[in-house]
Amino acid sequence: MNIQKLLRDNIKSLKPYSSARDEFKDVTADMVFLDANENPFENGVNRYPDPQQTTLKIALSKLKGIPAAQILLGNGSDEVLDLIFRAFCEPKQDNVITLPPTYGMYKVLTNINNIEEKEVLLTDKFQPNIKEILKVVNEHSKILFLCSPNNPSGNSFSFEAVEELLLKFNGLVVIDEAYIDFSAQKSWILRLDEFPNLIITQTLSKAYGMAGIRLGICYASEEIIAVLNKIKPPYNVNELTQQKALKRLMTKNKVQNEIEKILEQREKLFVKLKSVSFIEEIYPTDANFILVKVDDANKRYDQLIEKGIVIRNRTNQPLCENTLRFTVGTKSENIKLINALKDIE
């Protein structure tokens, strides 16, 4: 696949902004820095951050086994997704394909970037409908978004379905793996080199417990990463985020222990939910949440709010009528949830 053919013409000819820290990179050198119009009085954040987040990428490279040149970091995954739109989708001309029910920002970003969205509903098993997806594809179809494990359904897409789409879709396939750390399935980054059109997004917001610092990660070919680096804001990941993320990545055992506790609580919560009379179906999950179908989602949502429990009502999503989504909390939080559900039966 020729990635250059997918690029917007103006991006091909774009000359990126060159910041002071792009021109002189060694900020650890014993130099007098008078190049960036910074405040000279040291307070820990008076200097601009590394625009390429080099140290952080090296840490991620070692952790994931992916070359640093194939990693892009963003202000949350949403910035990464927006950069992909801006690089490859021509406004008022191109289209992207989404598979509802899915992550709502895909639709928002299509509207922001003035791109057509072609929606193909998942099957009743929340799997990609390959035949229908390929049927709606045309010469202006640039991106196919696959959220796996999927939000809000919680399940992973089959490897066979994803592989077929990677081979047959003549555009970029973006696999959103925000919840991959909770899944028994392996990440698609292991097969990154096999598919030049594959882009994978991950985040530190879920398993790493760092939603507040806003750090999204993109893994792709060096060619795609170079394009996204070309158009990203010069200092898109601030110094405090880089420091916090690096510190957290150094605690691999602690993070894994938290993941295991969440998975343990997920299984216990799954079992307890079976005894709630108004829950009609509990959907399989590979994420840190459980989607359930109830008799009346709006009623049950309001009742739980009155009990001091905030969950997500997904009944307005396609294929999700009368469904509620429960994030897996701590042991005590999950007990409070079950007790509240029992009280409102």
N, C-alpha and C positions, 0 to 999 in steps of 0.2 A: 504494500500500500504506500502510495506517495503522500506523505503528510502535508507536503507543501501545497498540493492541490486542494486540500481541505481548508487551508488558511485564507483569511480575508486578504484581499490585495493590499489594503492600506497597512496591514500588520507586516506584510512581507517587506515593505519599503520603510517601515518605521525605524527611526534612529532612537534608541532608548535614552532616557535621562541618565547622566553620569553624575553621581553624587561625590562629595569629597571623600567619603569612605570607600567608594569604588576605585578612586584614583590612587589613594594611599591606604593600603589595607592593614598594615602592621601597626595596630593601635597599641600593642604591647611594647613597642620600641621606645627607647629612652629619647624621645623627641619633644620639641616644643610644637604643639599643635595650634596653628593659627590659620588653618585652611577652611574651617567650616562655620565660622562666625558663631561659635558656641560660647556660652558663659564659661570663663576659665576657672571659676571657683568650684573645686571638687565637692560633690555631694552624692556621688554614686550613680547619678543619672544625668549629669550635665553634658555628657558626650553623646553623640548620636550612636545608636546601636549598629552592630554589624549588619549591613543590608542583606547579606547572604547567609546569615546565621550559621557560619562555618562550623563552630564548635558543636552546636546542637545537631547539625546534619551528620557530623562525624559520629556522634553518639548513636543517632538513629541508624546510621549505616551499619555499625557494629551490631546493634540489637536486631536488626531485620535482615542483615545480609544483602543489602541493596547498596550499590555505589552511591556516594553522596551526590554525584552529578545527575542522578535519576530521582532526586528528592527536591520538592518545592514546599516551602512552609508558608502558611497564610494566617491572616487574622480570622481564625476559625475556618472550618471547611466551606462555609458560605462564600468567603472571599475567593477561595480556590475555584469553586464552581463558577463564580461570576467571571473569573479570569478566563476560564475555558470557553464560556459563551462569547466573551469579547474578542478572543483570538480567532475563533473558528466560525462564528455564526454571523452572517450578513443580515442586518436589520431589514425587515419587510421582504425578505427573500428566502432565507433558510428556515428549516424547521428542526425540531428535536422531538424525540419520542419518549414518553413517560408511561409508566405502568401502574395506574391507580389500583388500589389505595397505596400511596407511597408518601415519601417525605415532601411536605408542602412547599419547600423553598424552590423546588424545580419549577413549579408553575409561576411563582413570584418572579424568579429570574428570567423566565421566558417573557413575561410582561414587561419587566424593566428594560430588557434588551430588545424589545419589539420583535420577538421571534415567534413564529407559529409553533404551537404545541399540538402534537398528535397523540392523543391518549388511547392506549389499548389496555383494557381492563385485564387484570390477572384472572386466571381461572378460579373456579370455586375452591381449589386447593391452594390458592395464593401462589401459583406458579406462572411464569411467563407463557403467554399464548403465542408460540413461535410463528405459527401459520399466519395469524392476524397481524403480528408485528411486521413481518416481511411483506405482507400485502399492502400496508400503508406507506412503505418506504418509497421515496422517489429521489430524483437527482439532487434535490435540495435538502435531503435528510442528513444532518451533520453529526448528531449525537444521540445515542441511546443510553438512557439512565437506568441502571439496575441497582436497587437498594437491597443488599443481601449481607446479613440478615435484614429482612424488610421491616420498615416502620410504617404502619402500626401492627402488622400481622405477626411479626416476630420470627417467622420462619426463614430459612435459607433457601435460595434457589438451587435447583439441581445442577451439578457440574455439567451434565450432558446438555442441558438447555443453554447454559451460559456459553459453553464451548461452541455450540452450533451457531449461536448469535454472533460470537466473535469471528467466526469463519465466514458467515454469510452477510453480515451487515457491513456495507461499504462506507463506513464512517467511524467515528470514535465511539467506543463503548466505555462508559464511566461506571465503574462498580463502586458504590458507596458502602464501605465497610466500617461504618461507625461502631457497629456492635460485634465485630468479628472476634474480639477477645473472649466473648461469652459463648462462642459457637464451637462445636466439635469439628466443624469443617475447617479445612486449611484455607489460608488467605490466598487470593489470586496473585499476590506479589511473587509467589513461587514460580509462576508461569509468565512473568512479565516479558521475558525476552522472546517468548514464542509468538507474541501478538503485538505488532507495531502500533495497532490502533487501540490498545488497552491502556486505560487510565484508572488508577485506584486511589480513592480518597479514604483517609482514616482521620482519627481525632484523638486528642488527649482528654476530651470532655467526659467520656463514659468510663471505661475501665480504669483509666489513670486518675479519675476523680479531680480533673482540673478544668471544669467547665468555665470557671471564673476568669481564667487567664486567656481564653480564646486562642487556641492553637490548632490549626488544621494542617494535615499532611497530605501531599500528593506524591504518588509514585508513578512514573511513566518512563518512556524512552528518553535518552539524553536530548533528542531532537525536540520532543514536545516540551520537556522541562526548559530548554533554552528559549523556546517561544514564550512560555509563561513568565519566565524571568525578565524577558524583554519588555513586557507590558505591566508588570506589577509595580505598585508604588515603591519608591526607593527604600523607605524604612517601614515596611508594613507590619513587622513583628517587633514590638518594643523591647527595650532592654530588660525590664522586669519580667516579662513573659519568657524571654530566653533564659534568664537565670533560674526562674522557678521550674521551667520545663526540664532543663538540664539536671537540676537537683533531683527531680522526681524520677527521671530516667535512670539515675544512679541507684535507685532503690527497687530493683527488679524483683527481688524476693518478697518485699513488702506488698508491691502491687499484685503479684501473683497470689499472695495469701488473701488479699481483699477480694480478688476475682473468685477464688475458691469458696470464700464465705458467701458471696452473692449467689453463686451457683447452688450451694447447699441450701440457702434460704429459698431460692427459686423452686427447688424441688419440694421443699416442705410446704411452701405456699400453694403450689400446684395441687398437692394432695388435699390441703385444707379447703381449697375453693370447691372441691367436688362435693362437699357436704352442705354447701349453701343452696337452699331450695330454689331460689329464683335465677340461679346461674344455669343456663340451658346448654352452653357449650364452652369448653376451655380449649383454646387453640394451641397447638405445639409451638414451642418457642426456642430459639437459639440466641435470644437477646437477654437483657437484664430487666425485661418486663413481660407481662402476660396479658394477652387480649382475651376477653371473655364476652360471650353473648348472654344478655339478660332479658327479662321480660319487658322492662321499660327503662331504657338507659337514662332518659332525662329525669325520671322520678328517682331512680337509684342514685344518680349523681347528686341531686339536690339533698337527698337524705344523708349521704356521706359528708357533704359539706357541712350540714348541721351538726354532724358528729365530730367535726374538726379534721376530716380526712379529705385531702385534695387529690383527686385522680383525674384522668383524662377521658372525656366523653367523645368517642369516635363515631357516633351514630350518623353523623352527616357525611361520612366518607363512603365512597362506592364499596359495595360488598360488605359494609360494616354496620348495617342497620342494627340498632340496639346493642352496640358493643361498648365496653369500658376497657380502658387500658390501665393496668396496675404496674407501676414501677416496683421492683423488688427493693425493699428497704432493709433496715437493720432488723434483727430478731424481734426487738420490742416494737418497732413500727409495724411489722407484719402481724404481730399478735393484736395490736390495736385495730388494724384493718379487719382482720377476721372477726374480732369481737363486735366491731361496728356493723359488719355485714350480717352477723347473726342477730344483732339487736333490731335490725330493720326488716327482718323476714316476716 
